[in-house]
């Protein structure tokens, strides 16, 4: 195994170990019960999902509007070409 691979494996191992230790310490010293924590996380995730849904709908509406304008522009160009 090359030195670069060993360094990468060591880094990832340390990262995983640190993340696991941080999670465990966080759970042990959490100021609220597990039930309350899960309720808060669920609420945050639902709010995020709602926000993403709104952004997605807006993006689709914007894209639809641009497509409709493009179609209208194309139809006008075709009509002008036919009249010539």
N, CA and C atoms as a LAMMPS dump frame, in Angstrom:
ITEM: TIMESTEP
0
ITEM: NUMBER OF ATOMS
252
ITEM: BOX BOUNDS ff ff ff
-5.0000000000000000e+02 5.0000000000000000e+02
-5.0000000000000000e+02 5.0000000000000000e+02
-5.0000000000000000e+02 5.0000000000000000e+02
ITEM: ATOMS id mol type element x y z
1 1 1 N 0.855 -1.176 0
2 1 2 C 0 0 0
3 1 3 C 0.894 1.229 0
4 2 1 N 0.583 2.203 -0.836
5 2 2 C 1.429 3.379 -0.932
6 2 3 C 1.2 4.308 0.25
7 3 1 N 2.116 5.23 0.418
8 3 2 C 2.053 6.17 1.529
9 3 3 C 0.796 7.04 1.438
10 4 1 N 0.418 7.438 0.203
11 4 2 C -0.784 8.258 0.023
12 4 3 C -2.034 7.498 0.443
13 5 1 N -2.107 6.22 0.085
14 5 2 C -3.263 5.401 0.463
15 5 3 C -3.339 5.237 1.974
16 6 1 N -2.183 5.024 2.617
17 6 2 C -2.161 4.872 4.068
18 6 3 C -2.602 6.159 4.744
19 7 1 N -2.187 7.289 4.206
20 7 2 C -2.587 8.583 4.765
21 7 3 C -4.092 8.772 4.626
22 8 1 N -4.642 8.438 3.478
23 8 2 C -6.082 8.591 3.243
24 8 3 C -6.874 7.679 4.168
25 9 1 N -6.43 6.434 4.31
26 9 2 C -7.122 5.484 5.187
27 9 3 C -7.044 5.964 6.632
28 10 1 N -5.885 6.451 7.034
29 10 2 C -5.728 6.967 8.395
30 10 3 C -6.625 8.16 8.653
31 11 1 N -6.711 9.054 7.672
32 11 2 C -7.562 10.221 7.818
33 11 3 C -9.032 9.819 7.941
34 12 1 N -9.482 8.941 7.044
35 12 2 C -10.883 8.503 7.077
36 12 3 C -11.201 7.759 8.368
37 13 1 N -10.254 6.951 8.834
38 13 2 C -10.458 6.247 10.103
39 13 3 C -10.595 7.226 11.256
40 14 1 N -9.724 8.234 11.279
41 14 2 C -9.802 9.256 12.321
42 14 3 C -11.088 10.05 12.249
43 15 1 N -11.504 10.355 11.034
44 15 2 C -12.756 11.086 10.834
45 15 3 C -13.941 10.283 11.356
46 16 1 N -13.986 9.005 11.014
47 16 2 C -15.065 8.136 11.475
48 16 3 C -15.057 8.003 12.992
49 17 1 N -13.879 7.814 13.567
50 17 2 C -13.761 7.69 15.017
51 17 3 C -14.211 8.976 15.707
52 18 1 N -13.792 10.116 15.186
53 18 2 C -14.181 11.399 15.765
54 18 3 C -15.679 11.645 15.677
55 19 1 N -16.263 11.315 14.531
56 19 2 C -17.704 11.504 14.354
57 19 3 C -18.486 10.606 15.309
58 20 1 N -18.032 9.374 15.455
59 20 2 C -18.705 8.435 16.363
60 20 3 C -18.602 8.924 17.803
61 21 1 N -17.41 9.341 18.208
62 21 2 C -17.22 9.833 19.578
63 21 3 C -18.073 11.07 19.821
64 22 1 N -18.117 11.973 18.847
65 22 2 C -18.938 13.173 18.982
66 22 3 C -20.409 12.847 19.114
67 23 1 N -20.874 11.885 18.341
68 23 2 C -22.276 11.474 18.414
69 23 3 C -22.594 10.896 19.794
70 24 1 N -21.729 10.021 20.279
71 24 2 C -21.954 9.378 21.587
72 24 3 C -21.961 10.42 22.699
73 25 1 N -20.988 11.313 22.696
74 25 2 C -20.94 12.355 23.72
75 25 3 C -22.176 13.238 23.623
76 26 1 N -22.572 13.581 22.42
77 26 2 C -23.764 14.405 22.236
78 26 3 C -25.016 13.754 22.784
79 27 1 N -25.15 12.46 22.56
80 27 2 C -26.323 11.736 23.071
81 27 3 C -26.283 11.683 24.601
82 28 1 N -25.111 11.462 25.155
83 28 2 C -24.991 11.344 26.615
84 28 3 C -25.248 12.651 27.347
85 29 1 N -24.872 13.76 26.752
86 29 2 C -25.056 15.037 27.445
87 29 3 C -26.211 15.859 26.879
88 30 1 N -27.046 15.241 26.081
89 30 2 C -28.175 15.94 25.467
90 30 3 C -29.084 16.52 26.551
91 31 1 N -29.497 17.781 26.383
92 31 2 C -30.316 18.434 27.395
93 31 3 C -31.778 17.974 27.405
94 32 1 N -32.205 17.241 26.39
95 32 2 C -33.6 16.8 26.342
96 32 3 C -33.654 15.282 26.211
97 33 1 N -34.842 14.76 26.437
98 33 2 C -35.032 13.318 26.322
99 33 3 C -34.949 12.894 24.862
100 34 1 N -34.794 11.616 24.65
101 34 2 C -34.741 11.087 23.293
102 34 3 C -36.016 11.38 22.527
103 35 1 N -37.149 11.263 23.222
104 35 2 C -38.435 11.514 22.571
105 35 3 C -38.529 12.967 22.105
106 36 1 N -38.142 13.892 22.985
107 36 2 C -38.184 15.314 22.627
108 36 3 C -37.204 15.624 21.502
109 37 1 N -36.038 15.03 21.558
110 37 2 C -35.037 15.242 20.516
111 37 3 C -35.554 14.743 19.176
112 38 1 N -36.142 13.558 19.169
113 38 2 C -36.697 13.019 17.923
114 38 3 C -37.815 13.918 17.402
115 39 1 N -38.658 14.44 18.292
116 39 2 C -39.747 15.329 17.888
117 39 3 C -39.175 16.594 17.238
118 40 1 N -38.132 17.151 17.844
119 40 2 C -37.505 18.356 17.286
120 40 3 C -36.892 18.079 15.917
121 41 1 N -36.176 16.958 15.823
122 41 2 C -35.562 16.6 14.535
123 41 3 C -36.628 16.385 13.481
124 42 1 N -37.703 15.698 13.848
125 42 2 C -38.785 15.432 12.893
126 42 3 C -39.364 16.756 12.395
127 43 1 N -39.586 17.703 13.327
128 43 2 C -40.12 19.01 12.961
129 43 3 C -39.164 19.741 12.007
130 44 1 N -37.866 19.713 12.315
131 44 2 C -36.878 20.383 11.467
132 44 3 C -36.839 19.755 10.076
133 45 1 N -36.896 18.437 10.036
134 45 2 C -36.855 17.741 8.741
135 45 3 C -38.113 18.054 7.936
136 46 1 N -39.259 18.063 8.607
137 46 2 C -40.506 18.383 7.906
138 46 3 C -40.47 19.811 7.377
139 47 1 N -39.942 20.752 8.19
140 47 2 C -39.829 22.136 7.728
141 47 3 C -38.906 22.243 6.527
142 48 1 N -37.785 21.528 6.584
143 48 2 C -36.848 21.519 5.451
144 48 3 C -37.521 20.958 4.209
145 49 1 N -38.234 19.846 4.376
146 49 2 C -38.903 19.208 3.239
147 49 3 C -39.944 20.155 2.643
148 50 1 N -40.662 20.841 3.517
149 50 2 C -41.658 21.794 3.052
150 50 3 C -41.001 22.901 2.233
151 51 1 N -39.892 23.433 2.764
152 51 2 C -39.162 24.487 2.06
153 51 3 C -38.641 24.006 0.718
154 52 1 N -38.096 22.781 0.692
155 52 2 C -37.604 22.227 -0.564
156 52 3 C -38.745 22.019 -1.547
157 53 1 N -39.903 21.609 -1.034
158 53 2 C -41.067 21.425 -1.895
159 53 3 C -41.494 22.737 -2.526
160 54 1 N -41.485 23.811 -1.712
161 54 2 C -41.85 25.129 -2.253
162 54 3 C -40.851 25.566 -3.315
163 55 1 N -39.558 25.38 -3.03
164 55 2 C -38.531 25.756 -4.006
165 55 3 C -38.693 24.942 -5.291
166 56 1 N -38.982 23.664 -5.148
167 56 2 C -39.17 22.801 -6.306
168 56 3 C -40.357 23.235 -7.141
169 57 1 N -41.462 23.543 -6.46
170 57 2 C -42.648 24.003 -7.187
171 57 3 C -42.36 25.302 -7.93
172 58 1 N -41.652 26.236 -7.249
173 58 2 C -41.294 27.496 -7.894
174 58 3 C -40.416 27.259 -9.117
175 59 1 N -39.463 26.353 -8.989
176 59 2 C -38.567 26.052 -10.112
177 59 3 C -39.35 25.485 -11.286
178 60 1 N -40.296 24.602 -11
179 60 2 C -41.121 24.014 -12.062
180 60 3 C -41.989 25.094 -12.699
181 61 1 N -42.58 25.962 -11.871
182 61 2 C -43.413 27.039 -12.413
183 61 3 C -42.591 27.976 -13.293
184 62 1 N -41.386 28.322 -12.834
185 62 2 C -40.517 29.198 -13.628
186 62 3 C -40.142 28.535 -14.949
187 63 1 N -39.786 27.27 -14.892
188 63 2 C -39.408 26.546 -16.107
189 63 3 C -40.594 26.459 -17.062
190 64 1 N -41.768 26.196 -16.523
191 64 2 C -42.983 26.112 -17.35
192 64 3 C -43.245 27.444 -18.038
193 65 1 N -43.081 28.517 -17.285
194 65 2 C -43.303 29.849 -17.852
195 65 3 C -42.304 30.135 -18.977
196 66 1 N -41.039 29.782 -18.761
197 66 2 C -40.025 30.004 -19.799
198 66 3 C -40.329 29.16 -21.035
199 67 1 N -40.765 27.941 -20.823
200 67 2 C -41.1 27.061 -21.958
201 67 3 C -42.286 27.629 -22.731
202 68 1 N -43.313 28.087 -22.003
203 68 2 C -44.488 28.652 -22.665
204 68 3 C -44.114 29.883 -23.485
205 69 1 N -43.248 30.743 -22.912
206 69 2 C -42.8 31.93 -23.655
207 69 3 C -42.008 31.519 -24.893
208 70 1 N -41.185 30.498 -24.751
209 70 2 C -40.415 30.006 -25.9
210 70 3 C -41.315 29.463 -26.989
211 71 1 N -42.347 28.743 -26.581
212 71 2 C -43.302 28.194 -27.555
213 71 3 C -44.021 29.326 -28.277
214 72 1 N -44.468 30.33 -27.507
215 72 2 C -45.16 31.478 -28.125
216 72 3 C -44.238 32.193 -29.111
217 73 1 N -42.989 32.398 -28.72
218 73 2 C -42.021 33.053 -29.602
219 73 3 C -41.812 32.23 -30.876
220 74 1 N -41.722 30.918 -30.709
221 74 2 C -41.57 30.04 -31.865
222 74 3 C -42.777 30.078 -32.771
223 75 1 N -43.976 30.109 -32.168
224 75 2 C -45.2 30.173 -32.977
225 75 3 C -45.268 31.479 -33.767
226 76 1 N -44.868 32.59 -33.127
227 76 2 C -44.864 33.877 -33.84
228 76 3 C -43.874 33.843 -35
229 77 1 N -42.716 33.242 -34.776
230 77 2 C -41.709 33.155 -35.829
231 77 3 C -42.223 32.308 -36.998
232 78 1 N -42.884 31.196 -36.68
233 78 2 C -43.462 30.341 -37.73
234 78 3 C -44.532 31.098 -38.483
235 79 1 N -45.405 31.803 -37.779
236 79 2 C -46.484 32.563 -38.433
237 79 3 C -45.913 33.642 -39.343
238 80 1 N -44.832 34.334 -38.896
239 80 2 C -44.207 35.354 -39.744
240 80 3 C -43.598 34.712 -40.99
241 81 1 N -42.989 33.553 -40.819
242 81 2 C -42.368 32.861 -41.949
243 81 3 C -43.422 32.402 -42.951
244 82 1 N -44.571 31.978 -42.457
245 82 2 C -45.645 31.508 -43.343
246 82 3 C -46.219 32.684 -44.131
247 83 1 N -46.367 33.839 -43.501
248 83 2 C -46.952 35.022 -44.163
249 83 3 C -46.053 35.574 -45.255
250 84 1 N -44.763 35.263 -45.25
251 84 2 C -43.831 35.809 -46.245
252 84 3 C -43.997 35.164 -47.563
